[in-house]
Amino acid sequence: MAARKSQWPWSRRSQKWDPPTLLDSILESPLRLLVQTIYFVLLHLRGAPFKPPRNKPKIRVICISDTHTNTLSIPHGDLLIHAGDLTNAGDVAEIQAQIDWLDSLPHHHKIIIAGNHDSYFDPKSRKMEDKKAGKKLNFKSLHYLENKAVTLKFKGGRKLNFFGSPDIPACGGADFAFQYQKGDDPWQNRIPQGTDVLVTHTPPLHHLDIALGCGGLLKEIWRVRPRLHVFGHIHSGHGREAVFWDEGQKAYERLKARKPAGPLGDFLPSMAWIDGLKVVWYGIKGILWQRLMVGPGGGNGGLLVNAALVYQSTTDIGNPIEIVEL
């Protein structure tokens, strides 16, 4: 377990990969901080974005990512998902060791994708010694998804459609795998319609990403609207967040996308205030609809899960495992 650094709220974060402190957020935009706090309170009051089918067995999904060569005790479940960065060096030996560990686990189905540290999977970043040796991986019982879809069967006759992709906005040198330039959008119309569970290494922009996610991926999940989206990469974004694909969420994402005005600029009338009011208005409407009309968990929303297990900028396990029932 990583020794957690105490982060004084009135200090500034030391690097962009660490979560912003309270002072960082106030100096950027106190309005955005206030609206974001209200947004998450409203999400909590709204309840679960969906319920598993009543007349069929639940599917227990264990979500992990960014293990970085660590092995640990994994809870039992019907499905295990690893959203990339199995390793640090990314050579065949490290990757195969992680595959062997995951293969030893008792879960009925196991899905993995690569991350930017898993350099062997990407020919452009593969290490020379791996190229010369010509070694190949044995995936054993694992489903490896690289811009690929698969349909899996579960107990009770249930089926789920999966799609996995390792691609990330550029964040390092040539030794990092599956990078694309930040201005590019490789996601447009890539994910099949009807995908129930999406697994990517990068987060979508504005959600569990400390502002380091991908805007193109955000547009694509609005089109596909998967029931569950599992990712990692941004360790400090670990956690889960409900999405409801409504006007309140659109207003929240617009507000997050606006250039921060700072403490003084936020007092001036602007479109940011309009978006903030829309977040509150549509959030309250959503609570009333969810509670009075369809019941908690009765909506057609989705769940985003940042499953990174290592803590902040370390390679030591420090975040809890996320478990979802579908």
C-alpha positions in Angstrom: 0.0 0.0 0.0 1.4 3.4 -1.0 2.3 5.9 1.8 -0.2 8.7 1.0 1.1 12.2 0.8 -0.8 14.6 3.0 -1.9 17.4 0.7 -2.6 20.7 2.5 -5.7 22.3 1.0 -4.1 25.7 0.9 -1.0 24.5 -1.0 -0.7 24.1 -4.8 -0.3 20.7 -6.5 3.2 20.0 -7.6 2.4 18.4 -11.0 -0.6 18.0 -13.3 -1.0 14.3 -12.6 -1.9 15.1 -8.9 -5.5 16.1 -8.0 -6.0 19.9 -7.7 -6.1 21.2 -4.2 -8.8 23.4 -2.8 -6.6 26.4 -3.5 -6.0 25.3 -7.1 -9.8 25.1 -7.6 -10.5 28.5 -6.0 -7.8 30.3 -8.0 -9.0 28.7 -11.3 -12.8 29.3 -10.8 -14.7 29.4 -7.5 -17.9 29.3 -9.6 -16.9 26.0 -11.3 -16.0 24.6 -7.9 -19.4 25.5 -6.4 -21.3 24.2 -9.4 -19.3 21.0 -9.5 -20.0 20.4 -5.8 -23.7 20.9 -6.3 -23.6 18.7 -9.4 -22.2 15.7 -7.5 -24.7 16.3 -4.6 -27.5 16.2 -7.2 -26.1 13.0 -8.8 -26.0 11.4 -5.3 -29.6 12.3 -4.6 -30.7 11.0 -8.0 -29.5 7.6 -7.2 -28.1 4.8 -9.4 -28.4 5.5 -13.2 -29.7 2.0 -13.9 -30.8 -1.2 -12.2 -29.9 -4.8 -13.2 -32.8 -6.8 -14.7 -35.1 -8.1 -12.0 -35.9 -11.4 -13.5 -32.3 -12.4 -14.4 -29.1 -13.0 -12.4 -27.0 -10.0 -11.8 -23.5 -9.8 -13.4 -20.9 -8.9 -10.9 -18.1 -7.0 -12.6 -14.7 -6.4 -11.0 -13.0 -3.4 -12.5 -9.2 -2.8 -12.2 -6.6 -0.9 -14.1 -3.0 0.4 -13.8 -1.6 -2.5 -11.7 1.9 -1.7 -13.0 3.3 -5.2 -12.3 1.6 -5.5 -8.9 -0.5 -8.5 -8.0 -3.1 -8.4 -5.2 -6.2 -10.2 -3.9 -9.1 -9.7 -6.2 -12.8 -10.1 -5.1 -14.8 -12.9 -6.7 -17.1 -11.9 -9.6 -18.5 -13.1 -12.9 -16.3 -10.8 -15.0 -12.9 -9.2 -14.4 -11.9 -6.2 -16.5 -8.4 -4.8 -16.6 -8.2 -1.4 -18.4 -4.5 -1.3 -19.2 -1.1 -0.5 -17.8 -0.5 -4.0 -16.6 3.3 -3.2 -16.5 6.0 -0.6 -16.1 8.6 -1.6 -18.7 6.1 -3.1 -21.1 8.3 -6.0 -22.2 7.1 -9.5 -22.9 8.2 -11.0 -19.6 6.4 -8.4 -17.5 3.2 -8.6 -19.6 3.2 -12.4 -19.5 3.6 -12.4 -15.7 0.5 -10.2 -15.4 -1.4 -12.4 -17.8 -0.4 -15.5 -15.8 -1.6 -13.9 -12.6 -5.0 -12.8 -14.1 -5.4 -16.2 -15.7 -5.1 -17.9 -12.3 -8.1 -16.0 -11.0 -11.5 -17.8 -10.9 -13.6 -15.2 -12.7 -15.7 -16.8 -15.5 -14.7 -14.1 -18.1 -11.6 -11.8 -18.1 -11.1 -8.9 -20.4 -7.9 -6.9 -20.8 -6.7 -4.0 -22.9 -3.2 -2.5 -23.1 -2.1 0.9 -21.7 0.6 3.3 -22.7 3.2 1.5 -20.4 2.5 -1.9 -22.1 4.8 -1.1 -25.0 5.0 -4.6 -26.5 1.4 -4.4 -27.8 2.2 -1.4 -30.1 4.8 -2.2 -32.8 5.8 1.5 -32.8 6.9 1.4 -29.2 8.0 -2.3 -28.9 11.4 -2.7 -27.3 14.2 -3.8 -29.6 15.0 -6.8 -27.4 11.4 -8.0 -27.8 11.6 -7.5 -31.6 14.8 -9.5 -31.9 13.7 -12.3 -29.6 10.4 -12.7 -31.5 8.6 -13.9 -28.4 4.8 -13.9 -28.4 2.2 -13.7 -25.6 0.0 -16.5 -24.5 -3.3 -14.9 -23.5 -4.7 -18.2 -22.0 -8.2 -17.6 -20.7 -8.1 -13.8 -21.3 -10.0 -11.8 -24.0 -7.5 -9.2 -25.3 -9.3 -6.3 -27.0 -7.5 -3.9 -29.2 -10.1 -1.8 -31.1 -12.1 -5.0 -31.1 -15.6 -6.1 -30.0 -16.7 -9.3 -28.3 -20.0 -10.6 -27.1 -19.9 -12.8 -23.9 -22.5 -15.0 -22.4 -23.3 -15.1 -18.6 -25.5 -17.1 -16.3 -29.3 -16.9 -16.9 -28.8 -16.6 -20.6 -27.6 -13.0 -20.4 -25.3 -11.5 -23.0 -23.2 -8.3 -23.0 -21.5 -6.6 -25.9 -17.9 -5.3 -25.1 -15.5 -3.0 -27.0 -12.0 -2.2 -25.9 -9.4 0.2 -27.1 -6.0 1.3 -25.6 -5.5 4.6 -27.4 -4.7 7.7 -25.4 -3.9 11.4 -26.1 -0.1 11.9 -26.3 1.5 12.1 -22.9 5.1 10.8 -23.3 7.9 9.8 -25.6 8.3 7.1 -28.1 8.5 4.4 -25.4 4.8 5.0 -24.7 2.3 2.9 -26.6 -0.9 3.8 -28.6 -0.6 7.6 -28.5 -2.3 10.0 -30.8 -1.8 13.8 -31.0 -4.1 15.8 -28.7 -5.7 17.6 -31.6 -6.6 14.4 -33.3 -9.9 12.6 -32.9 -9.5 8.8 -33.7 -12.8 8.0 -31.9 -15.4 9.2 -34.3 -17.8 6.4 -35.1 -15.2 3.8 -33.9 -17.3 2.2 -31.0 -20.1 -0.1 -32.3 -23.6 1.0 -31.5 -25.1 -1.4 -29.0 -21.9 -1.6 -26.9 -23.0 -2.4 -23.3 -19.5 -2.2 -21.7 -16.8 0.0 -23.1 -13.2 -0.4 -21.9 -10.6 2.3 -22.7 -7.3 3.3 -21.2 -8.0 7.0 -21.3 -10.9 8.7 -19.5 -13.3 10.9 -21.4 -12.8 14.6 -20.9 -14.4 16.2 -17.8 -15.1 12.9 -16.0 -12.7 11.3 -13.4 -9.8 12.7 -15.4 -8.5 15.9 -13.6 -8.9 17.7 -17.0 -6.5 15.2 -18.8 -9.1 13.1 -20.6 -10.1 13.0 -24.3 -12.7 15.3 -25.8 -13.2 13.0 -28.8 -13.9 10.0 -26.6 -16.5 12.1 -24.7 -18.3 12.9 -28.0 -18.2 9.2 -28.9 -19.7 7.9 -25.6 -22.5 10.5 -26.0 -23.3 8.8 -29.3 -23.0 5.2 -28.0 -24.1 5.7 -24.4 -22.6 2.4 -22.9 -24.2 1.1 -19.7 -20.7 0.8 -18.2 -17.4 2.5 -19.2 -14.2 1.3 -17.5 -10.9 3.2 -17.9 -7.8 4.1 -15.9 -4.6 6.0 -16.9 -5.2 9.0 -14.7 -4.5 7.5 -11.3 -5.7 10.6 -9.4 -9.1 10.4 -11.1 -10.0 7.1 -9.5 -13.6 6.5 -8.6 -17.0 6.2 -10.2 -19.5 8.7 -11.6 -23.1 8.3 -12.9 -24.0 9.8 -16.2 -27.6 10.5 -17.4 -27.0 11.9 -20.9 -29.3 14.9 -20.3 -29.2 18.7 -20.6 -27.8 19.0 -17.0 -24.8 16.9 -17.9 -24.3 18.9 -21.2 -24.4 22.1 -19.1 -21.9 20.7 -16.6 -19.5 19.6 -19.4 -19.8 23.0 -21.1 -18.9 24.7 -17.8 -15.9 22.5 -17.3 -14.8 23.2 -20.9 -14.8 27.0 -20.4 -11.6 28.8 -19.8 -11.4 29.5 -16.0 -12.0 33.2 -15.2 -10.4 33.3 -11.8 -11.9 34.5 -8.5 -12.6 38.1 -9.8 -13.8 37.2 -13.3 -16.3 34.7 -11.9 -18.2 37.6 -10.3 -18.9 39.1 -13.8 -22.1 38.0 -15.7 -21.2 35.3 -18.2 -22.4 32.2 -20.0 -20.7 30.2 -17.2 -23.4 31.4 -14.8 -26.1 30.3 -17.3 -24.6 26.9 -17.5 -24.3 26.7 -13.7 -28.0 27.5 -13.3 -28.9 24.9 -15.9 -26.9 22.3 -14.0 -29.0 23.0 -10.9 -32.3 23.2 -12.7 -32.0 20.1 -14.7 -30.5 18.3 -11.7 -33.5 19.0 -9.6 -35.8 18.0 -12.5 -33.9 14.8 -12.8 -34.3 14.0 -9.1 -38.0 14.6 -9.3 -38.4 12.4 -12.4 -36.2 9.7 -11.0 -37.9 9.6 -7.6 -41.5 10.2 -8.5 -41.9 8.7 -12.0 -39.4 5.9 -12.7 -37.9 5.2 -9.3 -34.2 5.2 -8.3 -32.1 3.3 -10.8 -34.9 3.2 -13.3 -33.3 5.5 -15.8 -31.3 4.9 -19.0 -28.1 6.3 -17.7 -24.6 4.8 -17.4 -21.7 4.5 -15.0 -18.2 5.7 -15.6 -15.5 3.9 -13.6 -11.8 5.0 -13.3 -10.4 1.7 -12.0 -6.7 2.8 -11.6 -5.3 0.9 -8.5 -2.0 2.6 -8.0 -2.0 5.8 -6.0 -1.5 9.2 -7.7 1.9 9.4 -9.3 3.3 6.2 -7.7 3.4 2.6 -8.9 2.2 1.3 -5.5 -1.3 0.0 -4.9 -3.3 2.6 -3.0 -6.8 2.8 -4.6 -9.7 0.4 -3.8 -11.1 -2.1 -6.4 -14.4 -1.0 -8.0 -17.2 -3.5 -8.1 -20.3 -3.0 -10.3 -23.5 -5.1 -10.7 -25.0 -5.1 -14.2 
